[in-house]
Amino acid sequence: MSWYQNAVFYHIYPLGLTGAPAQNPCAEPVRRIRMLYPWVEHLAALGCSAFYIGPLFESVGHGYETTDYRRLDSRLGTNEDLRDFVRFCHGKGVRVILDAVFNHTGRQFFAFRDLLEKREASPYRDWYRNVNFHADNAYHDGLSYETWGGYELLAKLNLQNPAVVRYHLDTVRFWVEAFDIDGLRLDAADVLDFGFMQALRRLADTIKPEFWLMGEVIHGEYARWVNDQTLHSVTNYRLHKALYSSHNEHNYFELAHTVEQLGELCGRLYSFADNHDVERIQTRLRCKADYLPVHVLLFTLPGIPSVYYGSEFAVEGRKERHSDASLRPALRLEDYANEAHAALIAALARARRAEPALQTGSYEKLVLSTGHFAFARRSGDREALIAVNNSDAPVTLSLPARMPAYRSALRGGTVSAENGWLRIELAPHGAELLTPADGGVSPETEPVPDPTAWKAALEAEAAKPQTVSTGPVPAEVPAGKSVDEMTVPELQALILQKLAANGPVTDRMRRDVAENVYLNSLRNWAKSFRN
């Protein structure tokens, strides 16, 4: 079995976590990467065995506008600091995966600077896509070029140019030789050239045993990327969406359908509840108590689970219209000592790493309704049973059982099957994870968390009344303004007024209005009413 098949990942955005300046002062290196050593010990104690970290290399701002692929961002330290950091991770038994931004560069990258200076005479004029010397851009360079996402700060590379491919492959060789990394997460893999990714895979298969390639893919058929010629894995955004919406909408059919639609491929995909680009799961969930079933599912459904830094502490973060800063905060570990949610994550990580059925086992749906869901994971003669409940009422499920007795990974203790059936009682917004009572395959050195340490705190949270924040909304709709003249708050107030004229306005309706902050969408919504 390859190391990544039974891995549990921990993901950090280092510029945010260390509190680095948003804009690079390009001064002497500040060795903030040393602040991450306690986080490595923390993630290892959680039971995580792999570390996805990035972006790391020199840039002018958020890290994805790379200016030097072969130098650690000076806001984080020096190359020697990164080498020592990776060595420390390996000493803790943790693999290290770097963020690789191969689709585009920043405007300060040497090839782009040369292009601006020498124009048609630059030897790098073909390093970028669709350069037009008879046009202009927002920087008034007297030329235009293809970008990523329409951001002219991010100039798109021509990955069909053999010189660009060679440069990137040499960069990967440099990273392995200088830092001894274990794999790459490819930024914007859904728009990378397939020929380039195939060349990268050929290199990965020879450069280091089990060197892992995972791509950021948001939309598309994942099998186009995940195969023996291209990448080992991609981000499972389909499962990410189903995890939160199946709870928010009380609809486990969506989740089960997603898993079944992905089929065997699901087990090779990188699973997450949140990351540096999307809202924190604790913010996204309408009922905060659903943190428990969401994470039980994350660790037990087919796939390679990942925890985004701070979410093991139920940190919140809302995606803002023009900034992701709230998703990438500076945190201090000492502020979260003995946090109950982290104890739950540790129990789940240990259960997954100890039980082969949860790593590569087959998947079989056992019970499914809008409010509760149960399935089995099986490997050889081993079986794990998982059940979750998203409703406000308790539920009792009877599940077919192949093992005579099971142990609860969440509560401790054993339960026995009777005549091939197992009775499971789930609390409101509860979950159960049962593995064979004879135990699994677990390293003796792995920390053993108290499986009940999380229970009281999370159950108290589940008992709290769930409140809905609708945000500031004007009490009155301004008179004399047309829909096209109104601001976002004014449009929200108008929509609520029109909804009220048609019947009772529920908390769900208020929330939908408050969460919509897009001007054109609100205008169209307001115009859709007949009254």
C-alpha positions in Angstrom: 0.0 0.0 0.0 1.3 3.4 -0.9 1.8 5.9 1.9 -0.9 8.2 0.6 -3.6 5.6 0.6 -3.8 5.6 4.4 -2.7 9.2 4.9 -4.5 11.8 7.0 -3.6 15.3 5.7 -3.2 18.6 7.6 -3.3 21.7 5.4 -2.0 25.2 6.3 -1.7 28.5 4.5 1.7 29.6 5.9 1.6 33.3 5.1 -1.7 33.6 6.9 -1.0 31.4 9.9 2.3 33.1 10.6 0.8 36.6 10.3 3.1 37.6 7.5 2.5 41.0 5.8 0.0 40.9 3.0 2.4 42.6 0.7 6.0 41.4 0.5 8.4 44.2 1.6 11.2 42.3 -0.3 13.6 43.0 2.6 15.8 40.7 4.6 14.2 37.2 5.3 12.1 36.9 8.4 12.2 33.3 9.6 8.5 32.9 10.3 8.6 29.3 9.1 10.1 28.4 12.5 6.7 29.4 14.0 5.3 26.2 12.4 7.4 23.7 14.4 4.8 23.5 17.2 2.1 23.0 14.5 3.9 20.0 13.2 3.9 18.5 16.6 0.3 19.3 16.9 -0.8 17.7 13.7 1.3 14.6 14.5 -0.5 14.4 17.8 -3.8 14.7 16.0 -2.9 11.6 14.0 -2.2 13.3 10.7 0.6 11.8 8.7 1.0 14.2 5.8 1.3 18.0 5.6 0.1 20.1 2.7 1.7 23.5 3.0 1.7 26.4 0.6 2.2 28.6 -1.3 5.8 28.9 -0.1 7.9 30.5 -2.8 8.8 34.2 -3.3 5.8 36.3 -4.4 4.6 39.8 -4.0 1.4 39.1 -2.2 -0.9 36.1 -1.5 1.7 33.7 -2.8 0.1 32.6 -6.0 1.8 35.3 -8.1 5.2 33.6 -8.0 8.3 35.7 -8.6 11.0 33.1 -7.8 10.2 29.3 -7.8 13.5 28.4 -6.2 13.6 30.7 -3.1 11.4 30.5 0.0 9.3 33.6 0.4 11.4 36.1 2.3 8.4 36.7 4.6 8.9 33.0 5.8 12.7 32.6 5.8 15.5 31.1 3.7 15.9 28.0 1.7 18.0 26.6 4.6 15.0 27.2 6.9 12.7 25.3 4.6 15.2 22.4 4.3 15.4 22.1 8.1 11.7 22.4 8.4 11.0 19.5 6.1 13.6 17.4 7.9 11.8 18.1 11.2 8.5 17.0 9.7 10.1 13.8 8.4 11.5 13.2 11.9 7.9 13.3 13.2 6.8 10.7 10.6 5.0 13.4 8.5 5.2 13.6 4.7 5.4 17.1 3.1 3.5 18.2 0.1 4.1 21.6 -1.4 1.8 23.9 -3.4 3.1 24.2 -7.0 1.9 27.2 -9.0 2.7 26.1 -12.5 -0.1 27.7 -14.5 0.9 31.3 -14.1 3.6 33.6 -12.7 3.6 37.0 -11.2 4.7 40.1 -13.1 8.0 40.2 -11.3 9.1 36.7 -12.5 12.3 37.0 -14.4 10.8 35.9 -17.7 8.0 38.3 -17.6 10.2 41.2 -16.6 12.4 40.4 -19.6 9.3 40.3 -21.9 8.3 43.8 -20.7 11.8 45.2 -21.2 12.7 43.7 -24.6 9.3 43.0 -26.0 9.5 41.3 -29.4 13.2 40.7 -28.9 12.8 38.8 -25.6 13.7 35.2 -25.7 10.8 34.6 -23.3 8.1 36.1 -25.6 6.7 32.6 -26.1 6.8 31.6 -22.5 3.4 33.3 -22.0 0.0 32.7 -23.7 -1.4 35.0 -26.4 1.1 37.9 -26.0 -0.1 40.7 -28.3 2.3 43.6 -28.8 -0.5 45.6 -30.6 -2.7 45.9 -27.5 -2.5 47.2 -23.9 -3.5 46.2 -20.4 -4.5 47.8 -17.1 -0.8 48.4 -16.3 -0.3 50.2 -19.6 2.6 47.9 -20.7 1.8 48.4 -24.3 1.0 44.7 -24.7 -1.6 42.2 -23.5 -1.4 38.6 -22.4 -3.6 35.7 -21.3 -4.3 35.7 -17.5 -5.7 33.3 -14.9 -9.2 34.3 -13.9 -9.0 37.7 -15.6 -6.4 38.9 -13.0 -3.6 40.7 -14.9 -1.4 40.1 -11.9 -1.3 36.4 -12.9 0.2 36.0 -16.3 -0.6 32.6 -17.8 2.4 30.5 -18.9 2.5 28.6 -22.2 2.9 25.0 -21.0 3.1 23.8 -24.6 6.5 25.5 -24.9 9.2 22.9 -24.2 11.4 25.5 -22.6 8.7 26.3 -20.0 8.1 22.6 -19.3 11.8 22.0 -18.9 12.0 24.9 -16.4 9.2 23.6 -14.3 10.5 20.0 -14.3 14.0 21.2 -13.3 12.3 23.2 -10.5 10.6 20.0 -9.2 14.0 18.3 -9.3 15.5 21.2 -7.4 12.7 21.0 -4.7 13.3 17.3 -4.2 17.1 17.6 -4.1 17.1 20.8 -1.9 14.2 20.1 0.4 13.4 16.3 0.1 9.6 16.9 -0.4 7.2 14.0 -0.9 4.8 15.4 -3.5 3.0 18.4 -5.0 -0.5 19.9 -5.0 -0.9 21.5 -8.4 -2.7 24.9 -8.2 -5.4 25.4 -10.9 -4.9 21.9 -12.3 -8.2 22.1 -14.1 -6.7 24.6 -16.6 -3.2 23.0 -16.8 -2.0 21.5 -20.1 -2.5 17.7 -20.0 0.8 17.1 -21.9 2.6 19.0 -19.2 0.9 17.0 -16.4 1.8 13.8 -18.1 5.4 14.9 -18.3 5.3 15.8 -14.6 3.9 12.3 -13.8 6.7 10.6 -15.7 9.1 12.6 -13.6 7.3 11.8 -10.4 7.5 8.1 -11.1 11.3 8.3 -11.2 12.4 11.1 -9.0 11.5 9.6 -5.7 9.6 6.5 -4.6 5.8 7.2 -4.3 6.1 10.9 -5.1 2.5 12.1 -5.0 0.8 14.5 -7.4 -2.6 16.0 -6.4 -4.4 18.6 -8.5 -6.8 21.4 -7.7 -9.9 20.6 -9.8 -13.2 22.2 -9.0 -15.3 21.1 -12.0 -15.1 18.3 -14.5 -14.8 14.6 -14.8 -12.2 13.7 -12.3 -11.1 10.6 -14.2 -9.6 12.9 -16.9 -7.0 13.9 -14.3 -6.8 10.9 -12.0 -5.2 8.0 -13.9 -1.9 6.2 -14.4 -0.7 8.7 -16.9 -1.6 12.0 -15.2 -2.2 12.6 -11.5 -2.6 10.4 -8.5 -5.5 12.5 -7.0 -7.5 15.7 -7.3 -9.5 17.8 -4.8 -13.0 16.3 -4.3 -15.1 19.4 -4.5 -18.2 17.4 -5.2 -17.9 15.6 -1.9 -17.1 18.9 -0.2 -20.3 20.5 -1.4 -22.4 17.4 -0.5 -20.9 17.3 3.0 -22.3 20.6 4.1 -25.4 20.8 1.9 -26.7 17.4 2.8 -26.8 18.6 6.4 -28.0 22.2 5.8 -30.8 20.9 3.6 -31.4 17.7 5.6 -30.9 15.6 2.5 -28.5 12.6 2.8 -29.7 11.5 -0.6 -27.4 14.1 -2.1 -24.4 12.8 -0.2 -25.1 9.1 -1.0 -25.7 9.9 -4.7 -22.3 11.8 -4.9 -20.4 8.9 -3.4 -22.0 6.4 -5.7 -21.6 8.6 -8.8 -17.9 8.9 -8.1 -17.6 5.1 -7.7 -14.2 3.5 -7.0 -12.5 6.8 -8.0 -13.8 8.3 -4.8 -11.2 6.4 -2.7 -8.3 8.1 -4.6 -9.6 11.7 -4.2 -8.5 14.3 -1.7 -11.4 15.0 0.7 -12.0 18.1 2.8 -14.6 19.9 4.7 -13.0 23.3 4.0 -9.7 24.8 2.8 -8.1 28.2 2.1 -10.5 29.1 -0.7 -13.9 28.3 0.8 -15.8 29.2 3.9 -14.9 27.4 7.1 -17.2 24.4 7.7 -18.3 25.8 11.1 -19.4 28.9 9.4 -21.0 27.1 6.5 -23.1 24.8 8.7 -26.5 26.2 9.7 -26.6 23.8 12.7 -23.2 23.9 14.4 -23.9 20.5 16.0 -23.5 19.0 12.5 -19.8 19.4 12.9 -19.8 15.9 14.4 -21.5 13.9 11.6 -19.7 16.0 8.9 -16.3 15.0 10.3 -17.2 11.4 10.9 -18.2 11.2 7.2 -15.0 13.0 6.1 -12.9 10.4 7.8 -14.9 7.3 6.9 -16.2 7.8 3.4 -13.9 6.6 0.6 -11.2 9.2 0.0 -8.0 10.8 1.6 -9.2 13.1 4.4 -7.7 16.5 5.1 -8.1 19.0 8.0 -7.5 22.7 7.3 -5.7 24.4 10.1 -7.9 25.8 12.8 -11.0 23.8 11.7 -10.1 21.2 14.3 -10.8 24.0 16.8 -14.1 24.9 15.0 -12.6 28.2 13.9 -15.0 30.2 11.8 -14.3 32.2 8.6 -16.6 33.7 6.0 -15.6 34.2 2.4 -15.7 37.9 1.6 -16.4 39.3 -1.8 -12.9 40.8 -2.4 -10.7 39.1 0.2 -9.9 35.6 1.5 -8.1 37.0 4.6 -10.7 35.7 7.0 -10.2 32.2 5.7 -6.5 32.4 6.3 -6.0 33.9 9.8 -3.0 34.0 12.1 -3.6 31.6 15.0 -1.8 30.7 18.2 -1.9 27.1 19.4 -1.9 28.1 23.0 -5.3 29.7 22.5 -6.9 26.3 21.9 -5.5 24.0 24.6 -7.8 21.0 25.4 -10.3 21.9 22.7 -13.0 19.4 22.4 -13.3 19.4 18.6 -9.6 18.6 18.3 -10.1 15.6 20.5 -12.8 14.4 18.1 -10.5 14.8 15.1 -7.8 12.9 16.9 -10.1 10.0 17.7 -11.3 9.9 14.0 -7.7 10.1 12.6 -6.6 7.3 14.9 -9.6 5.1 13.9 -8.9 5.6 10.2 -5.2 4.9 10.5 -5.8 1.8 12.7 -8.5 0.2 10.5 -7.7 -1.1 7.0 -11.4 -1.1 6.1 -11.5 2.7 6.5 -8.5 3.2 4.3 -9.0 1.2 1.2 -12.1 -0.9 2.0 -15.1 -1.2 -0.3 -18.2 0.9 0.3 -21.8 -0.3 0.7 -24.9 1.8 1.5 -27.0 0.2 4.3 -29.7 2.7 5.3 -30.6 6.0 3.7 -33.2 8.6 4.3 -33.2 12.4 4.3 -32.3 12.5 8.0 -30.1 9.5 8.6 -27.5 7.5 6.6 -25.5 4.3 7.4 -22.9 2.4 5.4 -20.2 -0.2 5.7 -16.6 -0.2 4.7 -15.0 -3.7 4.2 -11.6 -5.0 3.6 -11.1 -8.8 3.6 -12.7 -10.2 6.7 -12.9 -6.7 8.4 -15.8 -4.4 8.5 -16.5 -0.9 9.8 -20.0 0.4 10.3 -20.8 4.1 10.2 -24.1 5.9 10.9 -25.0 9.6 11.0 -28.1 11.6 11.9 -28.8 15.2 10.7 -32.2 15.6 12.3 -33.3 17.2 15.6 -34.7 13.9 16.8 -32.9 10.7 18.0 -33.1 7.7 15.8 -32.5 4.0 16.2 -31.1 2.0 13.3 -30.8 -1.8 12.8 -27.8 -2.6 10.6 -26.7 -6.0 9.1 -23.5 -7.0 10.8 -20.8 -9.4 9.6 -18.7 -9.2 12.8 -19.8 -10.6 16.2 -18.7 -7.5 18.1 -17.7 -4.0 17.4 -15.9 -1.2 19.3 -17.1 2.4 19.2 -14.2 4.7 18.1 -16.1 7.7 19.4 -17.5 6.5 22.8 -15.4 3.5 23.7 -16.9 0.2 24.8 -18.2 -2.7 22.7 -21.5 -3.6 21.2 -22.5 -7.1 20.1 -24.6 -8.2 17.1 -27.6 -10.4 17.6 -28.6 -12.8 14.8 -26.5 -10.9 12.4 -28.0 -7.5 13.2 -26.7 -4.5 15.2 -28.9 -1.9 16.9 -27.5 1.6 16.9 -29.0 4.6 18.7 -28.1 8.0 17.3 -28.6 11.3 19.2 -29.9 14.4 17.3 -27.1 15.4 15.0 -25.2 12.4 16.2 -22.9 9.8 14.7 -21.4 6.4 15.4 -18.3 4.7 14.1 -17.9 1.0 14.9 -14.8 -1.0 14.0 -14.1 -4.7 14.8 -13.7 -5.3 18.5 -10.4 -7.1 18.1 -8.7 -3.9 17.1 -6.8 -2.9 13.9 -3.3 -2.3 12.8 -2.0 0.8 14.7 1.6 1.9 15.4 2.4 1.4 19.0 3.9 4.9 19.1 0.8 6.6 17.9 -0.9 8.7 20.6 -4.1 7.2 21.9 -6.7 10.0 22.6 -9.5 9.5 25.1 -12.3 8.5 22.7 -14.9 10.3 24.9 -12.9 13.5 25.5 -14.9 15.4 22.9 -18.3 14.0 23.9 -19.6 16.3 26.6 -18.6 19.5 25.0 -20.0 18.7 21.6 -23.3 17.3 23.1 -23.6 20.6 25.0 -23.2 22.5 21.8 -25.8 20.3 20.1 -28.3 21.2 22.9 -27.9 25.0 22.3 -30.6 26.7 20.3 -29.4 27.4 16.8 -29.5 31.0 15.9 -29.5 32.6 12.4 -27.6 35.8 11.7 -29.3 37.8 9.0 -26.9 40.7 9.1 -27.8 44.4 9.0 -30.9 45.0 6.9 -32.6 48.4 6.6 -36.0 48.5 8.4 -37.6 50.3 5.4 -37.3 50.2 1.6 -36.2 53.6 0.3 -39.0 55.5 -1.5 -38.5 56.8 -5.0 -35.7 54.5 -6.0 -35.8 52.1 -8.8 -34.5 48.5 -8.4 -31.5 49.5 -10.6 -30.6 52.4 -8.2 -30.7 50.4 -4.9 -27.8 49.3 -2.9 -27.3 45.7 -1.7 -28.9 46.3 1.7 -31.8 48.2 0.1 -32.4 45.3 -2.3 -32.3 42.8 0.5 -34.9 44.9 2.4 -37.1 45.1 -0.7 -37.0 41.3 -1.3 -37.9 40.6 2.3 -40.8 43.0 2.0 -42.1 41.2 -1.2 -41.6 37.8 0.4 -43.7 38.9 3.4 -46.5 40.1 1.1 -46.7 36.5 -0.2 -46.8 34.8 3.1 -44.8 34.1 6.3 -41.0 34.7 6.1 -39.1 31.9 7.6 -35.6 32.0 9.1 -34.4 30.0 6.0 -35.8 32.7 3.7 -34.2 35.5 5.7 -30.8 33.6 5.7 -31.0 33.2 1.9 -31.6 36.9 1.4 -28.8 37.9 3.9 -26.2 35.6 2.3 -26.9 37.0 -1.2 -24.6 40.0 -1.5 -24.3 40.1 -5.3 -25.9 43.2 -6.8 -27.0 41.7 -10.2 -28.4 38.6 -8.5 -30.5 40.7 -6.0 -31.8 43.0 -8.8 -33.0 40.0 -10.8 -34.6 38.5 -7.7 -36.4 41.7 -6.9 -37.7 42.1 -10.5 -39.0 38.5 -10.5 -41.9 39.3 -8.1 -45.2 40.1 -9.7 -46.5 42.3 -6.8 
